[in-house]
Each structure stands twice: as structure tokens, then as C-alpha cells.
Amino acid sequence: MVAMFPYFALVTAMLLWATSFIALKLAFTAYDPMVVIFARMAIASLCFLPFFFRLLPQVRYRKGDWKLLGIMVLCEPCLYFIFEAKALTLTTASQASMITAVLPLLVAIGAMLTLNERVSTRTFCGFALAMSGAVGLSLTGTVSENAPNPLLGNTFEFLAMVCAAAYTLLLKRLSERYPVFLLTGFQAFCGSIFFFPVLFFPGTPLPQTFIPVPALSVFYLGVCITLGAYGLYNYGVSRIPASQASAYVNLIPVFTVFFGWLILGEQFTMPQYFCAALVLSGVAVSQHSIPEPSVPPLIPAAQTPQE
């Protein structure tokens, strides 16, 4: 039963992440995107403080790790949330979630380039199929009040996935020496510092009133997503291969399309359903495992009759 914990953690993380697209959309209706991102990071950091000194003795720092830690937090949450916040102001939550389906393929390609892992031709074909679906989904997106520029928004979401892929590979390496929950809190703390100066930019309107649904959405993002979902995902990545863990991201589009329809009233057109099917089909094709080369059975040496 304990062996199943990483898989339960990953499924729960994907369910939470699916709701994050909805929560961001709701929060952005009242508050500036950068204010929302800073607030969720600050809330998560405050929630993490009671655990910091308890986890610190478990750290096994290795010379040069500061570079890996720095690149990791630069990729996610810093650049990742800039791209995702911009994406969700331009496209629908359902379309943005479909773009997340390319993350496992990006992780596989990144593992090939950085970890010398073998990637099959089938994986590349699946990546091409998924990308064609993602492009088609963007091109067939219709302009609406919730999606003023779907093509540009989905492009920003793809850039966010590139950052997420780099983050996953770095996390896998660092989780060998650092508690995964400490890495999660470290992300939130660095994200708070990174986004704090944005509050003082001339073009950033600060909240003037408390609006219940958007405000509660920000709190939900900080506690349940930034700490909860990331903590569960980081735990899963630390326990099973990164490429296998990232495959669970394929659940996000399914969950998000349902919640987008249920809460936001979002719907796909028929061409978009076709393109979404291309994305998921490409991912399914790419997930086919590479068969191990067959080894001929050893022929036992002829036995001499015993005297």
C-alpha cells in the first residue's frame, strides 16, 4: 500500500492543478495577475515557516548546488508564473490546460539531452502529433471576453511548459539531497522575493477592496496549489522516474475541461475537440515504452555423464 503513495500523490496533485486554472481565472477578474502571483507565494511561504527549521537538518548540500537551486526557482515559479499569468489573461482555462499535455514530451526530450536517456522515434512522432494538435487548438480558438487572443495565450502557456520541464529535471536531481517539502517552501519563498518589486511598478494596481470569490481563490492558490499540489508533485517525482511522474500531467486537461465547463461555462467547438484529441493521442503514442532488446537464452553447456 505504501508503494502506491507516490501515485496517489501525483493524481491528487493533478486534480488540484486542474482547479488552479479555474482559480486563477476567478482571481484575475478582480486583481492584477502579478498581485495574485505574489500573494499566493507569500501565503504559501507563511504556511511553510513552521516546518522550515524541522527540515533544515536533513539538507545534504553539495558544492555548486546553489546554481541548480537558482536555475530551478528561476524556471519555476518565476518565469513559469509570468508566462502562465499572461496566458490566462489571453486564452481560456480549458485551452491552456490542453497545452500542459506536451510537458511529458518536453521532459523526455530534456532527459535525452541532459541525462542521456534513450528517446524512441515513437516519442518524437507523438511529440509532433501533440504539437500539431496544440497549434490547431490555438488557431481555431475564437476570440471572446475570456479569451481575447487564444493564439498568443496558448503560446505563453507553451513557454510555461518549457520552464516546467526544466524545473522537473532539476528537481529530480536535487531531491536526492534535499527534502522535497523544503524545496517546495524554498520555491514559494524565492517566488515571493521575485514578485515583490512588481507591486511597486506604476502599472500594477493594488487591491482596493475585498471581493470574496477572487480573494478566496488567491488563498486557495497559495495553500492548496503552491504548497499542496507542488508538495505532492515533488514527492511523486522524488520517488519514481521523472518521465513517468510527468506523464500524470496528462490528467490535467481532462480535469480542467470538466471544471471549466462546470464553473466557468467554457466549451470547445468541434474543431477544437478534434485538436484536443490530437494532443492526447500524441501523448498516448509517445508514452509507449521502449522495448528492451531481446537477449537470446543461454545454451547450457553439454553435461558429461556422471560416473
C-alpha positions in Angstrom: 0.0 0.0 0.0 2.8 2.4 0.9 4.3 1.8 -2.6 1.2 3.4 -4.1 1.6 6.7 -2.2 3.6 8.4 -4.9 0.9 7.6 -7.5 -1.9 8.8 -5.2 0.1 11.9 -4.6 0.5 12.6 -8.3 -3.2 12.0 -9.1 -4.2 14.4 -6.3 -1.6 17.0 -7.4 -3.1 16.9 -11.0 -6.6 17.3 -9.7 -5.5 20.3 -7.7 -3.5 21.8 -10.6 -6.6 21.5 -12.8 -8.6 23.6 -10.4 -5.7 26.1 -10.3 -6.6 27.2 -13.9 -10.1 28.0 -12.7 -9.0 29.7 -9.5 -6.6 31.9 -11.5 -9.3 32.9 -13.9 -11.6 33.9 -11.0 -8.8 35.8 -9.2 -7.9 37.7 -12.3 -11.4 39.0 -12.6 -10.7 41.4 -9.7 -7.0 41.6 -9.1 -3.9 42.2 -11.2 -2.2 39.0 -12.3 1.1 39.9 -10.8 -0.5 40.8 -7.5 -2.3 37.4 -7.5 1.0 35.6 -8.1 2.8 37.4 -5.4 0.0 36.9 -2.9 -0.1 33.2 -3.5 3.6 32.9 -3.0 3.5 35.0 0.2 0.7 32.9 1.6 2.5 29.7 0.8 5.7 31.0 2.4 3.9 31.9 5.7 2.3 28.5 5.8 5.7 26.8 5.3 7.6 28.7 8.1 6.6 26.2 10.9 8.3 23.4 9.0 11.5 25.2 7.9 13.8 24.5 10.9 12.5 21.0 11.3 13.5 20.1 7.7 16.8 22.1 7.5 18.9 19.4 9.3 18.0 16.9 6.5 19.8 19.0 3.9 23.0 17.5 2.3 24.4 20.5 0.4 26.9 19.8 -2.3 29.3 22.4 -3.7 27.7 24.2 -6.6 24.1 23.3 -5.7 23.3 27.0 -5.4 23.4 27.2 -9.2 21.0 24.3 -9.7 18.7 25.8 -7.0 18.8 29.2 -8.6 18.0 27.9 -12.1 15.2 25.8 -10.7 13.4 28.6 -9.0 14.0 30.9 -12.0 12.3 28.4 -14.2 9.5 27.8 -11.7 7.9 29.7 -10.1 9.5 32.9 -11.5 9.3 32.6 -15.3 6.7 29.9 -15.3 4.1 32.1 -13.5 4.9 35.1 -15.6 4.1 33.1 -18.7 1.1 31.3 -17.2 -0.4 34.5 -15.8 -0.1 36.2 -19.2 -1.6 33.1 -20.9 -4.7 33.0 -18.7 -5.5 36.6 -19.5 -5.5 35.8 -23.2 -7.0 32.3 -23.5 -9.4 30.1 -21.8 -8.5 27.8 -18.9 -9.6 24.7 -20.9 -7.3 25.6 -23.8 -4.4 26.5 -21.6 -4.7 23.1 -19.8 -4.5 21.3 -23.1 -1.1 22.8 -23.7 0.1 21.2 -20.5 -0.2 17.8 -22.2 3.1 18.4 -24.0 5.0 18.6 -20.7 5.8 14.9 -20.5 7.2 15.0 -24.1 9.4 18.0 -23.2 10.7 16.2 -20.1 11.5 13.1 -22.2 13.4 15.2 -24.7 15.2 17.2 -21.9 16.2 13.9 -20.3 17.6 12.7 -23.5 19.7 15.9 -23.9 20.8 16.3 -20.3 20.7 12.8 -18.8 21.5 10.7 -21.9 18.2 8.8 -21.6 17.1 7.0 -24.7 14.1 8.5 -26.5 12.4 6.5 -29.3 11.3 7.6 -32.7 7.8 6.8 -31.5 8.2 9.5 -28.8 9.2 12.1 -31.4 6.3 11.2 -33.6 4.0 11.6 -30.6 5.5 14.9 -29.8 4.9 16.1 -33.4 1.3 14.9 -33.2 0.7 16.6 -29.9 2.3 19.8 -31.1 0.1 19.9 -34.2 -2.9 19.5 -32.0 -1.8 22.3 -29.7 -1.2 24.6 -32.7 -4.5 23.7 -34.2 -6.2 24.3 -30.9 -4.7 27.8 -30.8 -5.5 28.6 -34.4 -9.2 27.5 -34.0 -9.7 29.4 -30.8 -12.4 32.0 -31.0 -11.9 35.5 -29.6 -14.2 36.1 -26.6 -14.4 38.1 -23.4 -12.5 35.3 -21.6 -10.1 34.7 -24.4 -9.1 37.9 -26.3 -6.1 36.3 -28.1 -6.1 32.5 -27.8 -3.1 32.0 -30.1 -0.8 34.3 -28.1 -2.2 33.0 -24.8 -1.5 29.4 -25.8 2.0 30.3 -26.9 2.7 31.8 -23.5 1.4 28.6 -21.9 3.7 26.5 -24.1 6.7 28.7 -22.8 5.5 28.0 -19.3 5.7 24.2 -20.1 9.3 24.6 -21.3 10.1 26.1 -17.9 8.2 23.4 -16.1 10.2 20.7 -18.0 13.5 22.2 -16.9 12.1 22.5 -13.4 11.2 18.8 -13.3 14.6 17.7 -14.4 16.4 19.9 -11.9 14.0 18.8 -9.1 14.7 15.2 -9.8 18.4 15.7 -9.3 18.1 18.0 -6.2 15.6 15.7 -4.5 18.3 13.2 -3.9 19.9 15.6 -1.4 17.0 17.9 -0.2 13.7 17.1 1.4 11.0 17.7 -1.3 8.8 19.8 1.0 11.8 22.0 1.8 12.3 22.5 -1.9 8.6 23.4 -2.2 8.8 26.0 0.5 12.1 27.3 -1.0 10.3 27.9 -4.3 7.5 29.8 -2.6 9.9 32.0 -0.6 12.0 32.8 -3.7 8.9 33.5 -5.7 7.7 36.0 -3.0 11.0 37.9 -3.2 11.0 37.8 -7.1 7.4 39.1 -7.5 7.5 41.6 -4.5 9.0 44.5 -6.5 6.3 44.2 -9.1 3.8 45.6 -6.5 5.6 49.0 -6.8 5.6 49.2 -10.6 3.5 52.1 -11.9 1.2 49.9 -14.0 0.4 47.5 -11.2 -2.9 48.4 -9.5 -3.1 47.3 -5.9 -6.3 45.8 -4.4 -8.6 48.4 -3.0 -11.5 46.2 -1.8 -12.0 42.6 -0.6 -14.1 40.7 -3.1 -14.9 37.2 -1.6 -14.6 34.8 -4.6 -11.4 36.3 -6.1 -9.8 36.7 -2.7 -10.6 33.2 -1.6 -9.3 32.0 -4.9 -5.9 33.6 -4.1 -5.9 32.0 -0.7 -6.7 28.6 -2.3 -3.9 29.1 -4.8 -1.4 29.8 -2.0 -2.3 27.0 0.4 -3.8 24.2 -1.8 -1.8 24.7 -5.0 1.6 26.3 -4.3 2.1 24.2 -1.2 -0.3 21.3 -1.6 -0.1 20.4 -5.3 3.6 21.3 -5.6 4.4 19.3 -2.4 2.6 16.3 -3.7 4.1 16.5 -7.2 7.6 17.0 -5.8 7.1 13.9 -3.5 6.0 11.8 -6.5 8.9 13.0 -8.7 11.3 12.1 -5.9 10.0 8.5 -5.6 9.6 7.5 -9.3 11.3 8.3 -12.6 10.8 11.9 -13.7 9.5 10.9 -17.1 7.0 8.5 -15.5 5.8 11.2 -13.0 5.4 13.9 -15.6 3.1 11.6 -17.6 0.5 12.2 -14.9 0.2 15.8 -16.3 -2.0 14.3 -19.0 -4.8 14.2 -16.4 -4.8 18.0 -16.1 -6.6 18.7 -19.4 -9.3 16.2 -18.6 -10.0 17.6 -15.2 -9.7 21.2 -16.3 -12.1 20.9 -19.3 -14.7 19.4 -16.9 -14.2 22.2 -14.2 -14.0 24.9 -16.9 -17.4 23.7 -18.2 -18.9 23.3 -14.7 -17.7 26.6 -13.1 -16.8 29.0 -16.0 -19.2 27.7 -18.6 -16.3 27.2 -21.1 -17.0 25.0 -24.1 -14.9 23.7 -27.1 -16.0 23.9 -30.7 -16.0 20.8 -32.8 -12.6 21.7 -34.5 -11.2 22.3 -31.0 -12.4 18.9 -29.8 -10.6 17.4 -32.8 -7.4 19.3 -32.0 -7.6 18.3 -28.3 -7.9 14.7 -29.4 -4.7 15.1 -31.4 -2.9 16.4 -28.4 -4.0 13.5 -26.2 -3.4 11.0 -29.0 0.2 12.3 -29.4 0.8 12.0 -25.7 -0.6 8.4 -25.7 1.7 7.5 -28.7 4.7 8.9 -27.0 4.1 7.1 -23.7 4.7 3.7 -25.4 7.6 2.2 -23.6 10.8 1.4 -25.5 11.1 -2.4 -25.7 14.2 -3.9 -24.2 16.5 -5.6 -26.8 15.8 -9.3 -26.7 18.6 -11.5 -25.3 18.9 -15.0 -26.7 18.7 -17.6 -24.0 21.9 -19.1 -22.8 22.6 -22.5 -24.1 23.7 -24.7 -21.3 27.0 -26.5 -21.8 26.7 -30.1 -22.6 26.9 -32.1 -19.4 29.1 -35.1 -19.2 27.5 -38.2 -17.8 28.4 -38.7 -14.2 30.3 -41.8 -13.2 
